[in-house]
Amino acid sequence: MNALDTLNAIIRHRRTIKPQSMDAAKPVDRALLMSLLENGTWAPTHGVTEPWRFRV
């Protein structure tokens, strides 16, 4: 198997493993949420188009 085949296999067989402590019903502190959203606006964009939209 060459490097490209290995990379393809890794990408195609990856899975998300969520921590047991993750609970979608658990509320998130508003100050933390606002800080995370503010940080998200600083993420780089392609062509400086800044297409970010957030819904809370």
Chimera marker file (.cmm) of the C-alpha trace (Angstrom):
<marker_set name="trace">
<marker id="1" x="0.000" y="0.000" z="0.000" r="1" g="1" b="0" radius="0.5"/>
<marker id="2" x="1.476" y="3.366" z="-0.987" r="1" g="1" b="0" radius="0.5"/>
<marker id="3" x="1.195" y="6.629" z="0.971" r="1" g="1" b="0" radius="0.5"/>
<marker id="4" x="-1.830" y="7.845" z="-0.997" r="1" g="1" b="0" radius="0.5"/>
<marker id="5" x="-3.707" y="4.582" z="-0.398" r="1" g="1" b="0" radius="0.5"/>
<marker id="6" x="-2.892" y="4.808" z="3.299" r="1" g="1" b="0" radius="0.5"/>
<marker id="7" x="-4.136" y="8.398" z="3.490" r="1" g="1" b="0" radius="0.5"/>
<marker id="8" x="-7.325" y="7.516" z="1.599" r="1" g="1" b="0" radius="0.5"/>
<marker id="9" x="-8.009" y="4.633" z="3.994" r="1" g="1" b="0" radius="0.5"/>
<marker id="10" x="-7.483" y="6.866" z="7.043" r="1" g="1" b="0" radius="0.5"/>
<marker id="11" x="-9.830" y="9.557" z="5.705" r="1" g="1" b="0" radius="0.5"/>
<marker id="12" x="-12.550" y="7.133" z="4.621" r="1" g="1" b="0" radius="0.5"/>
<marker id="13" x="-12.577" y="5.153" z="7.862" r="1" g="1" b="0" radius="0.5"/>
<marker id="14" x="-12.367" y="7.965" z="10.388" r="1" g="1" b="0" radius="0.5"/>
<marker id="15" x="-15.083" y="8.258" z="12.997" r="1" g="1" b="0" radius="0.5"/>
<marker id="16" x="-16.138" y="10.815" z="15.575" r="1" g="1" b="0" radius="0.5"/>
<marker id="17" x="-15.869" y="9.555" z="19.128" r="1" g="1" b="0" radius="0.5"/>
<marker id="18" x="-17.703" y="11.806" z="21.538" r="1" g="1" b="0" radius="0.5"/>
<marker id="19" x="-16.734" y="11.920" z="25.229" r="1" g="1" b="0" radius="0.5"/>
<marker id="20" x="-19.181" y="10.287" z="27.630" r="1" g="1" b="0" radius="0.5"/>
<marker id="21" x="-19.471" y="13.578" z="29.512" r="1" g="1" b="0" radius="0.5"/>
<marker id="22" x="-20.866" y="15.302" z="26.393" r="1" g="1" b="0" radius="0.5"/>
<marker id="23" x="-24.530" y="16.108" z="26.966" r="1" g="1" b="0" radius="0.5"/>
<marker id="24" x="-26.447" y="18.208" z="24.439" r="1" g="1" b="0" radius="0.5"/>
<marker id="25" x="-29.076" y="18.984" z="27.085" r="1" g="1" b="0" radius="0.5"/>
<marker id="26" x="-26.498" y="20.518" z="29.445" r="1" g="1" b="0" radius="0.5"/>
<marker id="27" x="-26.580" y="24.332" z="29.295" r="1" g="1" b="0" radius="0.5"/>
<marker id="28" x="-23.464" y="26.253" z="28.246" r="1" g="1" b="0" radius="0.5"/>
<marker id="29" x="-22.439" y="29.310" z="30.241" r="1" g="1" b="0" radius="0.5"/>
<marker id="30" x="-23.424" y="32.388" z="28.204" r="1" g="1" b="0" radius="0.5"/>
<marker id="31" x="-20.100" y="34.170" z="28.786" r="1" g="1" b="0" radius="0.5"/>
<marker id="32" x="-18.219" y="31.111" z="27.486" r="1" g="1" b="0" radius="0.5"/>
<marker id="33" x="-20.511" y="30.861" z="24.470" r="1" g="1" b="0" radius="0.5"/>
<marker id="34" x="-20.066" y="34.532" z="23.597" r="1" g="1" b="0" radius="0.5"/>
<marker id="35" x="-16.281" y="34.192" z="23.927" r="1" g="1" b="0" radius="0.5"/>
<marker id="36" x="-16.252" y="31.155" z="21.616" r="1" g="1" b="0" radius="0.5"/>
<marker id="37" x="-18.368" y="32.976" z="19.034" r="1" g="1" b="0" radius="0.5"/>
<marker id="38" x="-16.103" y="36.021" z="19.203" r="1" g="1" b="0" radius="0.5"/>
<marker id="39" x="-13.087" y="33.769" z="18.625" r="1" g="1" b="0" radius="0.5"/>
<marker id="40" x="-14.890" y="32.208" z="15.664" r="1" g="1" b="0" radius="0.5"/>
<marker id="41" x="-15.154" y="35.572" z="13.957" r="1" g="1" b="0" radius="0.5"/>
<marker id="42" x="-11.346" y="35.734" z="13.956" r="1" g="1" b="0" radius="0.5"/>
<marker id="43" x="-11.018" y="32.465" z="12.009" r="1" g="1" b="0" radius="0.5"/>
<marker id="44" x="-9.302" y="32.934" z="8.652" r="1" g="1" b="0" radius="0.5"/>
<marker id="45" x="-11.479" y="33.077" z="5.574" r="1" g="1" b="0" radius="0.5"/>
<marker id="46" x="-10.843" y="32.377" z="1.928" r="1" g="1" b="0" radius="0.5"/>
<marker id="47" x="-10.645" y="35.634" z="0.034" r="1" g="1" b="0" radius="0.5"/>
<marker id="48" x="-11.580" y="37.598" z="3.164" r="1" g="1" b="0" radius="0.5"/>
<marker id="49" x="-15.242" y="36.960" z="2.442" r="1" g="1" b="0" radius="0.5"/>
<marker id="50" x="-16.048" y="36.284" z="6.122" r="1" g="1" b="0" radius="0.5"/>
<marker id="51" x="-19.194" y="34.201" z="5.551" r="1" g="1" b="0" radius="0.5"/>
<marker id="52" x="-19.650" y="33.424" z="9.252" r="1" g="1" b="0" radius="0.5"/>
<marker id="53" x="-23.212" y="33.167" z="10.593" r="1" g="1" b="0" radius="0.5"/>
<marker id="54" x="-24.009" y="31.971" z="14.099" r="1" g="1" b="0" radius="0.5"/>
<marker id="55" x="-27.343" y="30.941" z="15.563" r="1" g="1" b="0" radius="0.5"/>
<marker id="56" x="-27.776" y="30.642" z="19.317" r="1" g="1" b="0" radius="0.5"/>
<link id1="1" id2="2" r="1" g="1" b="0" radius="0.2"/>
<link id1="2" id2="3" r="1" g="1" b="0" radius="0.2"/>
<link id1="3" id2="4" r="1" g="1" b="0" radius="0.2"/>
<link id1="4" id2="5" r="1" g="1" b="0" radius="0.2"/>
<link id1="5" id2="6" r="1" g="1" b="0" radius="0.2"/>
<link id1="6" id2="7" r="1" g="1" b="0" radius="0.2"/>
<link id1="7" id2="8" r="1" g="1" b="0" radius="0.2"/>
<link id1="8" id2="9" r="1" g="1" b="0" radius="0.2"/>
<link id1="9" id2="10" r="1" g="1" b="0" radius="0.2"/>
<link id1="10" id2="11" r="1" g="1" b="0" radius="0.2"/>
<link id1="11" id2="12" r="1" g="1" b="0" radius="0.2"/>
<link id1="12" id2="13" r="1" g="1" b="0" radius="0.2"/>
<link id1="13" id2="14" r="1" g="1" b="0" radius="0.2"/>
<link id1="14" id2="15" r="1" g="1" b="0" radius="0.2"/>
<link id1="15" id2="16" r="1" g="1" b="0" radius="0.2"/>
<link id1="16" id2="17" r="1" g="1" b="0" radius="0.2"/>
<link id1="17" id2="18" r="1" g="1" b="0" radius="0.2"/>
<link id1="18" id2="19" r="1" g="1" b="0" radius="0.2"/>
<link id1="19" id2="20" r="1" g="1" b="0" radius="0.2"/>
<link id1="20" id2="21" r="1" g="1" b="0" radius="0.2"/>
<link id1="21" id2="22" r="1" g="1" b="0" radius="0.2"/>
<link id1="22" id2="23" r="1" g="1" b="0" radius="0.2"/>
<link id1="23" id2="24" r="1" g="1" b="0" radius="0.2"/>
<link id1="24" id2="25" r="1" g="1" b="0" radius="0.2"/>
<link id1="25" id2="26" r="1" g="1" b="0" radius="0.2"/>
<link id1="26" id2="27" r="1" g="1" b="0" radius="0.2"/>
<link id1="27" id2="28" r="1" g="1" b="0" radius="0.2"/>
<link id1="28" id2="29" r="1" g="1" b="0" radius="0.2"/>
<link id1="29" id2="30" r="1" g="1" b="0" radius="0.2"/>
<link id1="30" id2="31" r="1" g="1" b="0" radius="0.2"/>
<link id1="31" id2="32" r="1" g="1" b="0" radius="0.2"/>
<link id1="32" id2="33" r="1" g="1" b="0" radius="0.2"/>
<link id1="33" id2="34" r="1" g="1" b="0" radius="0.2"/>
<link id1="34" id2="35" r="1" g="1" b="0" radius="0.2"/>
<link id1="35" id2="36" r="1" g="1" b="0" radius="0.2"/>
<link id1="36" id2="37" r="1" g="1" b="0" radius="0.2"/>
<link id1="37" id2="38" r="1" g="1" b="0" radius="0.2"/>
<link id1="38" id2="39" r="1" g="1" b="0" radius="0.2"/>
<link id1="39" id2="40" r="1" g="1" b="0" radius="0.2"/>
<link id1="40" id2="41" r="1" g="1" b="0" radius="0.2"/>
<link id1="41" id2="42" r="1" g="1" b="0" radius="0.2"/>
<link id1="42" id2="43" r="1" g="1" b="0" radius="0.2"/>
<link id1="43" id2="44" r="1" g="1" b="0" radius="0.2"/>
<link id1="44" id2="45" r="1" g="1" b="0" radius="0.2"/>
<link id1="45" id2="46" r="1" g="1" b="0" radius="0.2"/>
<link id1="46" id2="47" r="1" g="1" b="0" radius="0.2"/>
<link id1="47" id2="48" r="1" g="1" b="0" radius="0.2"/>
<link id1="48" id2="49" r="1" g="1" b="0" radius="0.2"/>
<link id1="49" id2="50" r="1" g="1" b="0" radius="0.2"/>
<link id1="50" id2="51" r="1" g="1" b="0" radius="0.2"/>
<link id1="51" id2="52" r="1" g="1" b="0" radius="0.2"/>
<link id1="52" id2="53" r="1" g="1" b="0" radius="0.2"/>
<link id1="53" id2="54" r="1" g="1" b="0" radius="0.2"/>
<link id1="54" id2="55" r="1" g="1" b="0" radius="0.2"/>
<link id1="55" id2="56" r="1" g="1" b="0" radius="0.2"/>
</marker_set>
